Amino acid sequence: MILRMLSLLLKPLSFMSLPAIHRLGSLLGRLMFIFMPQSKQLIADNLTQSSLFKDEYSLKQAVKLNIVESGKSILETFAIWQKSEQEVLGLLKHTQGWSDVDAAVQAGKGIIFLTPHLGCFEITSIYYGSQHPVTVLFRAPKMKWILPFIEKGRTRTGVTLAEANTSGVRKLMQALKKGEAVGILPDQIPSAGEGEWAPFFGKAAYTMTLASKLANKTGAAVIIVFGERLPKGEGFIMHCKRLEDGAIATPALLNKAIEQQIQQHPTQYLWNYPRYKVRRHALDNDTTIEDTANT
């Protein structure tokens, strides 16, 4: 019942153009700026920690821009989950570095797509899945009633979801062994026992080791990717870059690769994500997902 009500409430987004969605998202972001001081402060703290903006004025402007981009991200995500695959693909205006993807597909050893919380990260798996199979790891929300809505929105032609538990990691391993692609949010906080502390913009952040273990185990190509959000709702550009072998061999190296990606469009990163916290419990009592990646 709740799922149906949510679908009806958000249904108008599926009929709106991207410029209209982003205008509405900008308004949402500005309201968040006013009425969510804790979120605003978290963004300011994380941007300050990043040292990407050297003076107080540029930092304040970045905070304002980022919370507007956050509003756009929220509404575009709900819209993408409800629009048809054809409509979503029409929003992608260009791909950069796709030759790296084609070469990795031809090599047949599988691909590990690393998609940080940067720009529109929902559109990248849909685009790749429209051409080749991809299994995407995701963490189930605490509010279980919204899970069917997420699953319905993210499951498209060629896209399979794998929950972040031992069963899900087995799905990733199986896909890579078949020479298929998998998608991982590399800056998502792992559960306790499933990561290591490593610097992220100069401050220790609990960082997953799963991606590097999958790469070492399978020899799959590692490609970092993000969907740049163009101004005025003009669409998205998908940026793909193949990382050298061993480029994510340690959590510190993984974070460095993420940092380099963020530096291209820092105001489109999800700075209100609590990157420096740690989840208290592993997902399984007996076996962590990191153990599964090593089997």
DAJOFEN-V43511 format. One record per pair of residues at least 24 apart in sequence whose C-alpha atoms are under 7 Angstrom apart, sorted by the first residue. I is the first residue (numbers start at 1). J is the second residue. D is the distance in Angstrom with one decimal. If there is no record, write none. Layout:
i={I	I}
j={J	J}
d={D	D}
This chain:
i={3	3	3	13	14	14	14	18	19	19	19	21	21	22	22	25	25	25	26	26	26	26	28	29	29	29	29	29	30	33	39	42	43	43	46	47	49	50	62	65	66	66	69	70	73	77	81	81	82	89	91	91	92	92	92	93	93	93	94	94	95	95	95	96	96	96	97	97	97	98	100	100	104	108	109	109	109	109	110	110	110	110	110	110	111	111	111	111	111	111	111	112	112	112	112	112	112	112	113	113	113	113	113	113	113	114	114	114	114	114	114	114	115	115	115	115	115	115	116	116	116	116	117	117	118	118	118	118	118	119	119	119	119	119	119	120	120	120	120	121	121	123	124	124	124	126	126	129	129	129	130	130	132	133	133	133	133	134	134	134	134	134	134	134	135	135	135	135	135	135	135	135	135	136	136	136	136	136	136	137	137	137	137	137	137	137	138	138	138	139	139	165	165	166	166	166	169	169	169	170	176	177	189	189	189	190	191	191	191	191	191	191	192	192	192	192	192	193	194	194	194	194	196	198	198	199	200	204	205	205	206	206	207	208	209	210	210	212	212	212	213	213	214}
j={145	146	149	79	79	82	83	233	232	233	234	75	76	72	233	71	72	75	68	69	71	72	71	67	68	69	70	71	68	67	272	272	271	272	271	271	201	201	267	267	267	268	268	270	120	122	153	154	153	127	235	236	235	236	237	235	236	237	237	238	237	238	239	238	239	240	239	240	241	240	241	242	221	179	176	179	219	220	176	179	180	181	220	221	176	180	181	182	220	221	222	181	182	183	220	221	222	223	182	183	184	222	223	224	225	183	184	185	186	223	224	225	184	185	186	224	225	226	185	186	187	258	269	270	226	262	268	269	270	226	227	228	229	268	269	226	227	228	229	226	227	227	226	227	238	156	159	157	158	159	157	158	158	158	159	180	181	158	159	160	180	181	182	183	159	160	161	162	172	175	181	182	183	160	161	162	182	183	184	161	162	163	164	168	183	184	162	163	164	163	164	283	289	288	289	292	289	292	293	292	218	218	275	278	279	279	278	279	280	281	282	283	278	279	280	281	282	282	282	288	289	290	251	251	252	252	255	276	275	276	276	278	251	251	251	290	293	248	249	250	293	294	293}
d={6.9	6.6	6.7	5.1	5.1	5.5	5.0	5.1	5.7	3.9	6.8	6.5	6.5	5.1	5.9	4.5	4.0	5.8	4.8	6.9	5.7	5.8	5.2	5.2	4.1	7.0	6.2	4.1	6.0	6.5	5.9	5.6	5.0	4.9	6.1	7.0	6.6	5.0	6.1	6.3	4.8	6.2	6.0	6.8	6.6	6.7	3.8	6.2	6.1	6.3	4.9	6.2	5.8	4.8	6.0	6.1	5.7	5.8	4.9	6.4	5.7	4.6	6.0	6.1	4.8	6.0	6.2	4.8	5.9	6.2	6.8	6.0	6.2	4.9	6.9	4.7	6.4	5.0	4.8	3.9	4.7	5.3	4.7	6.3	7.0	6.4	4.4	6.3	5.1	4.7	5.9	5.9	5.1	6.0	6.4	6.0	4.8	6.2	6.0	4.7	6.2	6.1	5.0	5.7	6.7	6.1	5.2	5.9	5.8	6.1	4.6	6.1	6.1	5.0	6.5	6.1	5.3	5.9	5.2	5.8	5.8	6.8	5.9	5.6	6.2	6.8	5.6	4.3	6.3	6.4	5.3	5.1	5.6	5.0	6.2	6.9	4.8	6.5	6.4	5.9	5.8	6.9	6.8	6.4	6.9	6.6	6.9	6.1	4.3	5.2	5.9	5.9	6.1	4.4	6.0	6.2	6.5	6.1	5.1	6.3	6.3	4.7	5.1	7.0	5.9	4.6	5.6	6.6	6.4	7.0	6.4	4.6	6.2	6.2	4.9	5.8	5.5	4.4	6.3	6.1	4.7	5.7	5.9	6.9	6.1	5.5	6.2	5.1	5.6	5.7	5.1	6.1	5.7	6.7	4.9	6.0	6.4	6.6	6.5	6.9	6.8	6.8	6.6	6.4	7.0	6.6	6.8	4.8	6.4	5.6	4.7	6.6	6.7	5.6	5.4	5.0	5.0	6.1	6.9	6.4	6.8	5.6	6.7	5.9	5.0	6.0	5.7	6.9	6.5	4.7	6.6	6.0	5.9	6.7	6.1	5.7	6.7	5.7	5.3	6.9	6.3	6.8	6.1}
